[in-house]
Every structure is written in structure tokens, then in C-alpha cells.
Amino acid sequence: PPTVEVKIQLMGAPLGRRVKLECTVEAHPNTINIWHKNRTTMLMDG
């Protein structure tokens, strides 16, 4: 089965500040990973 690892479960930052979100996914076949913010796709497979 696929495994998903998220190192930080909760993160806070001042409004407008950049944050780095990390998530490791292991699966076969490979997954398609997409991040969303406010219903907008922010990053795909990165």
C-alpha cells in the first residue's frame, strides 16, 4: 500500500510569509501529487 509521511502536522506563519510544506509519498505505480490553496492548484509533483 502507499505510504505518506508528513513531518510537521501543524504550521503557523505571519500573513504573507513564505512557508515550506514537505510530504513524502512512496507508492507503486508512482503517484501524482498536487497541492491546493483556496481552490487553486499551487504545485504539482514538486
PDB file with SEQRES, HELIX, SHEET and CRYST1 records, atoms N, CA, C and O in Angstrom:
SEQRES   1 A   46  PRO PRO THR VAL GLU VAL LYS ILE GLN LEU MET GLY ALA          
SEQRES   2 A   46  PRO LEU GLY ARG ARG VAL LYS LEU GLU CYS THR VAL GLU          
SEQRES   3 A   46  ALA HIS PRO ASN THR ILE ASN ILE TRP HIS LYS ASN ARG          
SEQRES   4 A   46  THR THR MET LEU MET ASP GLY                                  
SHEET    1 AA1 2 THR A   3  GLU A   5  0                                        
SHEET    2 AA1 2 THR A  24  GLU A  26 -1                                        
SHEET    1 AA2 2 ILE A  34  LYS A  37  0                                        
SHEET    2 AA2 2 THR A  40  MET A  44 -1                                        
CRYST1    1.000    1.000    1.000  90.00  90.00  90.00 P 1           1          
ATOM      1  N   PRO A   1       0.825  -1.207   0.000  1.00  0.00           N  
ATOM      2  CA  PRO A   1       0.000   0.000   0.000  1.00  0.00           C  
ATOM      3  C   PRO A   1       0.862   1.261   0.000  1.00  0.00           C  
ATOM      4  O   PRO A   1       2.014   1.214   0.432  1.00  0.00           O  
ATOM      5  N   PRO A   2       0.338   2.368  -0.467  1.00  0.00           N  
ATOM      6  CA  PRO A   2       1.097   3.625  -0.450  1.00  0.00           C  
ATOM      7  C   PRO A   2       1.385   4.075   0.976  1.00  0.00           C  
ATOM      8  O   PRO A   2       0.611   3.790   1.890  1.00  0.00           O  
ATOM      9  N   THR A   3       2.497   4.776   1.166  1.00  0.00           N  
ATOM     10  CA  THR A   3       2.807   5.381   2.461  1.00  0.00           C  
ATOM     11  C   THR A   3       2.984   6.882   2.262  1.00  0.00           C  
ATOM     12  O   THR A   3       3.554   7.332   1.268  1.00  0.00           O  
ATOM     13  N   VAL A   4       2.484   7.643   3.227  1.00  0.00           N  
ATOM     14  CA  VAL A   4       2.588   9.101   3.192  1.00  0.00           C  
ATOM     15  C   VAL A   4       3.193   9.551   4.508  1.00  0.00           C  
ATOM     16  O   VAL A   4       2.711   9.171   5.576  1.00  0.00           O  
ATOM     17  N   GLU A   5       4.250  10.361   4.443  1.00  0.00           N  
ATOM     18  CA  GLU A   5       4.900  10.873   5.647  1.00  0.00           C  
ATOM     19  C   GLU A   5       4.859  12.400   5.620  1.00  0.00           C  
ATOM     20  O   GLU A   5       5.332  13.035   4.677  1.00  0.00           O  
ATOM     21  N   VAL A   6       4.285  12.967   6.670  1.00  0.00           N  
ATOM     22  CA  VAL A   6       4.241  14.419   6.841  1.00  0.00           C  
ATOM     23  C   VAL A   6       4.970  14.712   8.143  1.00  0.00           C  
ATOM     24  O   VAL A   6       4.515  14.312   9.214  1.00  0.00           O  
ATOM     25  N   LYS A   7       6.106  15.411   8.056  1.00  0.00           N  
ATOM     26  CA  LYS A   7       6.932  15.634   9.243  1.00  0.00           C  
ATOM     27  C   LYS A   7       6.306  16.628  10.210  1.00  0.00           C  
ATOM     28  O   LYS A   7       6.368  16.424  11.423  1.00  0.00           O  
ATOM     29  N   ILE A   8       5.704  17.698   9.701  1.00  0.00           N  
ATOM     30  CA  ILE A   8       5.104  18.723  10.556  1.00  0.00           C  
ATOM     31  C   ILE A   8       3.593  18.698  10.335  1.00  0.00           C  
ATOM     32  O   ILE A   8       3.125  18.950   9.224  1.00  0.00           O  
ATOM     33  N   GLN A   9       2.829  18.398  11.384  1.00  0.00           N  
ATOM     34  CA  GLN A   9       1.382  18.274  11.264  1.00  0.00           C  
ATOM     35  C   GLN A   9       0.663  19.622  11.309  1.00  0.00           C  
ATOM     36  O   GLN A   9      -0.413  19.766  10.729  1.00  0.00           O  
ATOM     37  N   LEU A  10       1.244  20.608  11.990  1.00  0.00           N  
ATOM     38  CA  LEU A  10       0.611  21.915  12.137  1.00  0.00           C  
ATOM     39  C   LEU A  10       1.673  22.995  12.018  1.00  0.00           C  
ATOM     40  O   LEU A  10       2.708  22.931  12.681  1.00  0.00           O  
ATOM     41  N   MET A  11       1.417  23.983  11.176  1.00  0.00           N  
ATOM     42  CA  MET A  11       2.405  25.038  10.964  1.00  0.00           C  
ATOM     43  C   MET A  11       1.692  26.386  10.958  1.00  0.00           C  
ATOM     44  O   MET A  11       0.591  26.513  10.421  1.00  0.00           O  
ATOM     45  N   GLY A  12       2.320  27.376  11.552  1.00  0.00           N  
ATOM     46  CA  GLY A  12       1.770  28.726  11.541  1.00  0.00           C  
ATOM     47  C   GLY A  12       2.825  29.699  11.052  1.00  0.00           C  
ATOM     48  O   GLY A  12       4.023  29.460  11.208  1.00  0.00           O  
ATOM     49  N   ALA A  13       2.376  30.798  10.458  1.00  0.00           N  
ATOM     50  CA  ALA A  13       3.288  31.835   9.973  1.00  0.00           C  
ATOM     51  C   ALA A  13       2.505  33.133   9.837  1.00  0.00           C  
ATOM     52  O   ALA A  13       1.293  33.104   9.626  1.00  0.00           O  
ATOM     53  N   PRO A  14       3.185  34.271   9.955  1.00  0.00           N  
ATOM     54  CA  PRO A  14       2.508  35.553   9.739  1.00  0.00           C  
ATOM     55  C   PRO A  14       1.960  35.642   8.312  1.00  0.00           C  
ATOM     56  O   PRO A  14       2.519  35.054   7.386  1.00  0.00           O  
ATOM     57  N   LEU A  15       0.877  36.373   8.148  1.00  0.00           N  
ATOM     58  CA  LEU A  15       0.249  36.557   6.842  1.00  0.00           C  
ATOM     59  C   LEU A  15       1.247  37.134   5.845  1.00  0.00           C  
ATOM     60  O   LEU A  15       1.921  38.123   6.134  1.00  0.00           O  
ATOM     61  N   GLY A  16       1.340  36.512   4.670  1.00  0.00           N  
ATOM     62  CA  GLY A  16       2.253  36.969   3.629  1.00  0.00           C  
ATOM     63  C   GLY A  16       3.635  36.349   3.698  1.00  0.00           C  
ATOM     64  O   GLY A  16       4.443  36.541   2.789  1.00  0.00           O  
ATOM     65  N   ARG A  17       3.920  35.612   4.752  1.00  0.00           N  
ATOM     66  CA  ARG A  17       5.229  34.976   4.924  1.00  0.00           C  
ATOM     67  C   ARG A  17       5.267  33.655   4.165  1.00  0.00           C  
ATOM     68  O   ARG A  17       4.263  32.945   4.110  1.00  0.00           O  
ATOM     69  N   ARG A  18       6.403  33.322   3.586  1.00  0.00           N  
ATOM     70  CA  ARG A  18       6.551  32.048   2.879  1.00  0.00           C  
ATOM     71  C   ARG A  18       6.733  30.911   3.878  1.00  0.00           C  
ATOM     72  O   ARG A  18       7.364  31.079   4.921  1.00  0.00           O  
ATOM     73  N   VAL A  19       6.175  29.758   3.545  1.00  0.00           N  
ATOM     74  CA  VAL A  19       6.373  28.554   4.346  1.00  0.00           C  
ATOM     75  C   VAL A  19       6.754  27.419   3.408  1.00  0.00           C  
ATOM     76  O   VAL A  19       6.455  27.460   2.215  1.00  0.00           O  
ATOM     77  N   LYS A  20       7.408  26.418   3.949  1.00  0.00           N  
ATOM     78  CA  LYS A  20       7.800  25.248   3.165  1.00  0.00           C  
ATOM     79  C   LYS A  20       7.062  24.039   3.723  1.00  0.00           C  
ATOM     80  O   LYS A  20       7.237  23.678   4.887  1.00  0.00           O  
ATOM     81  N   LEU A  21       6.236  23.417   2.888  1.00  0.00           N  
ATOM     82  CA  LEU A  21       5.483  22.231   3.268  1.00  0.00           C  
ATOM     83  C   LEU A  21       6.156  21.019   2.643  1.00  0.00           C  
ATOM     84  O   LEU A  21       6.475  21.018   1.454  1.00  0.00           O  
ATOM     85  N   GLU A  22       6.367  19.991   3.450  1.00  0.00           N  
ATOM     86  CA  GLU A  22       7.013  18.784   2.943  1.00  0.00           C  
ATOM     87  C   GLU A  22       6.134  17.569   3.195  1.00  0.00           C  
ATOM     88  O   GLU A  22       5.551  17.413   4.268  1.00  0.00           O  
ATOM     89  N   CYS A  23       6.054  16.720   2.192  1.00  0.00           N  
ATOM     90  CA  CYS A  23       5.287  15.487   2.283  1.00  0.00           C  
ATOM     91  C   CYS A  23       5.987  14.450   1.405  1.00  0.00           C  
ATOM     92  O   CYS A  23       6.253  14.705   0.231  1.00  0.00           O  
ATOM     93  N   THR A  24       6.280  13.299   1.967  1.00  0.00           N  
ATOM     94  CA  THR A  24       6.932  12.225   1.222  1.00  0.00           C  
ATOM     95  C   THR A  24       5.913  11.123   0.950  1.00  0.00           C  
ATOM     96  O   THR A  24       5.249  10.645   1.869  1.00  0.00           O  
ATOM     97  N   VAL A  25       5.792  10.722  -0.314  1.00  0.00           N  
ATOM     98  CA  VAL A  25       4.854   9.676  -0.708  1.00  0.00           C  
ATOM     99  C   VAL A  25       5.631   8.571  -1.407  1.00  0.00           C  
ATOM    100  O   VAL A  25       6.406   8.828  -2.329  1.00  0.00           O  
ATOM    101  N   GLU A  26       5.414   7.338  -0.958  1.00  0.00           N  
ATOM    102  CA  GLU A  26       6.005   6.174  -1.627  1.00  0.00           C  
ATOM    103  C   GLU A  26       4.872   5.272  -2.090  1.00  0.00           C  
ATOM    104  O   GLU A  26       4.036   4.846  -1.294  1.00  0.00           O  
ATOM    105  N   ALA A  27       4.854   4.984  -3.405  1.00  0.00           N  
ATOM    106  CA  ALA A  27       3.797   4.145  -3.961  1.00  0.00           C  
ATOM    107  C   ALA A  27       4.247   3.574  -5.292  1.00  0.00           C  
ATOM    108  O   ALA A  27       5.125   4.123  -5.958  1.00  0.00           O  
ATOM    109  N   HIS A  28       3.633   2.468  -5.668  1.00  0.00           N  
ATOM    110  CA  HIS A  28       3.885   1.874  -6.974  1.00  0.00           C  
ATOM    111  C   HIS A  28       2.549   1.447  -7.547  1.00  0.00           C  
ATOM    112  O   HIS A  28       1.862   0.635  -6.928  1.00  0.00           O  
ATOM    113  N   PRO A  29       2.151   1.957  -8.697  1.00  0.00           N  
ATOM    114  CA  PRO A  29       2.877   2.893  -9.553  1.00  0.00           C  
ATOM    115  C   PRO A  29       3.006   4.260  -8.879  1.00  0.00           C  
ATOM    116  O   PRO A  29       2.359   4.534  -7.868  1.00  0.00           O  
ATOM    117  N   ASN A  30       3.860   5.115  -9.462  1.00  0.00           N  
ATOM    118  CA  ASN A  30       4.106   6.430  -8.889  1.00  0.00           C  
ATOM    119  C   ASN A  30       2.813   7.237  -8.791  1.00  0.00           C  
ATOM    120  O   ASN A  30       1.878   7.042  -9.568  1.00  0.00           O  
ATOM    121  N   THR A  31       2.783   8.147  -7.816  1.00  0.00           N  
ATOM    122  CA  THR A  31       1.599   8.971  -7.590  1.00  0.00           C  
ATOM    123  C   THR A  31       1.683  10.288  -8.360  1.00  0.00           C  
ATOM    124  O   THR A  31       2.747  10.675  -8.843  1.00  0.00           O  
ATOM    125  N   ILE A  32       0.560  10.955  -8.462  1.00  0.00           N  
ATOM    126  CA  ILE A  32       0.504  12.327  -8.954  1.00  0.00           C  
ATOM    127  C   ILE A  32       0.149  13.174  -7.742  1.00  0.00           C  
ATOM    128  O   ILE A  32      -0.937  13.029  -7.180  1.00  0.00           O  
ATOM    129  N   ASN A  33       1.057  14.059  -7.335  1.00  0.00           N  
ATOM    130  CA  ASN A  33       0.879  14.851  -6.119  1.00  0.00           C  
ATOM    131  C   ASN A  33       0.565  16.295  -6.484  1.00  0.00           C  
ATOM    132  O   ASN A  33       1.274  16.911  -7.280  1.00  0.00           O  
ATOM    133  N   ILE A  34      -0.497  16.827  -5.901  1.00  0.00           N  
ATOM    134  CA  ILE A  34      -0.941  18.187  -6.197  1.00  0.00           C  
ATOM    135  C   ILE A  34      -1.231  18.912  -4.885  1.00  0.00           C  
ATOM    136  O   ILE A  34      -1.900  18.369  -4.006  1.00  0.00           O  
ATOM    137  N   TRP A  35      -0.725  20.143  -4.752  1.00  0.00           N  
ATOM    138  CA  TRP A  35      -1.023  20.998  -3.598  1.00  0.00           C  
ATOM    139  C   TRP A  35      -2.050  22.029  -4.039  1.00  0.00           C  
ATOM    140  O   TRP A  35      -1.964  22.572  -5.141  1.00  0.00           O  
ATOM    141  N   HIS A  36      -3.026  22.297  -3.172  1.00  0.00           N  
ATOM    142  CA  HIS A  36      -4.058  23.296  -3.448  1.00  0.00           C  
ATOM    143  C   HIS A  36      -4.073  24.344  -2.342  1.00  0.00           C  
ATOM    144  O   HIS A  36      -3.810  24.037  -1.180  1.00  0.00           O  
ATOM    145  N   LYS A  37      -4.383  25.582  -2.713  1.00  0.00           N  
ATOM    146  CA  LYS A  37      -4.591  26.668  -1.753  1.00  0.00           C  
ATOM    147  C   LYS A  37      -5.774  27.491  -2.244  1.00  0.00           C  
ATOM    148  O   LYS A  37      -5.756  28.016  -3.357  1.00  0.00           O  
ATOM    149  N   ASN A  38      -6.795  27.598  -1.412  1.00  0.00           N  
ATOM    150  CA  ASN A  38      -8.000  28.365  -1.771  1.00  0.00           C  
ATOM    151  C   ASN A  38      -8.557  27.940  -3.127  1.00  0.00           C  
ATOM    152  O   ASN A  38      -8.895  28.778  -3.963  1.00  0.00           O  
ATOM    153  N   ARG A  39      -8.645  26.637  -3.330  1.00  0.00           N  
ATOM    154  CA  ARG A  39      -9.198  26.043  -4.561  1.00  0.00           C  
ATOM    155  C   ARG A  39      -8.360  26.302  -5.805  1.00  0.00           C  
ATOM    156  O   ARG A  39      -8.846  26.122  -6.922  1.00  0.00           O  
ATOM    157  N   THR A  40      -7.109  26.721  -5.631  1.00  0.00           N  
ATOM    158  CA  THR A  40      -6.204  26.961  -6.748  1.00  0.00           C  
ATOM    159  C   THR A  40      -5.042  25.982  -6.658  1.00  0.00           C  
ATOM    160  O   THR A  40      -4.474  25.799  -5.581  1.00  0.00           O  
ATOM    161  N   THR A  41      -4.679  25.348  -7.771  1.00  0.00           N  
ATOM    162  CA  THR A  41      -3.534  24.449  -7.788  1.00  0.00           C  
ATOM    163  C   THR A  41      -2.259  25.269  -7.663  1.00  0.00           C  
ATOM    164  O   THR A  41      -2.014  26.167  -8.468  1.00  0.00           O  
ATOM    165  N   MET A  42      -1.444  24.962  -6.651  1.00  0.00           N  
ATOM    166  CA  MET A  42      -0.231  25.722  -6.381  1.00  0.00           C  
ATOM    167  C   MET A  42       1.022  25.032  -6.924  1.00  0.00           C  
ATOM    168  O   MET A  42       1.925  25.690  -7.441  1.00  0.00           O  
ATOM    169  N   LEU A  43       1.071  23.706  -6.803  1.00  0.00           N  
ATOM    170  CA  LEU A  43       2.279  22.975  -7.175  1.00  0.00           C  
ATOM    171  C   LEU A  43       1.905  21.553  -7.531  1.00  0.00           C  
ATOM    172  O   LEU A  43       1.104  20.918  -6.844  1.00  0.00           O  
ATOM    173  N   MET A  44       2.486  21.060  -8.601  1.00  0.00           N  
ATOM    174  CA  MET A  44       2.262  19.678  -8.993  1.00  0.00           C  
ATOM    175  C   MET A  44       3.595  18.959  -9.045  1.00  0.00           C  
ATOM    176  O   MET A  44       4.546  19.458  -9.646  1.00  0.00           O  
ATOM    177  N   ASP A  45       3.677  17.785  -8.417  1.00  0.00           N  
ATOM    178  CA  ASP A  45       4.864  16.925  -8.460  1.00  0.00           C  
ATOM    179  C   ASP A  45       6.150  17.676  -8.174  1.00  0.00           C  
ATOM    180  O   ASP A  45       7.118  17.526  -8.920  1.00  0.00           O  
ATOM    181  N   GLY A  46       6.195  18.457  -7.148  1.00  0.00           N  
ATOM    182  CA  GLY A  46       7.413  19.167  -6.844  1.00  0.00           C  
ATOM    183  C   GLY A  46       7.704  19.066  -5.409  1.00  0.00           C  
ATOM    184  O   GLY A  46       8.706  19.608  -4.943  1.00  0.00           O  
TER     185      GLY A  46                                                      
END                                                                             
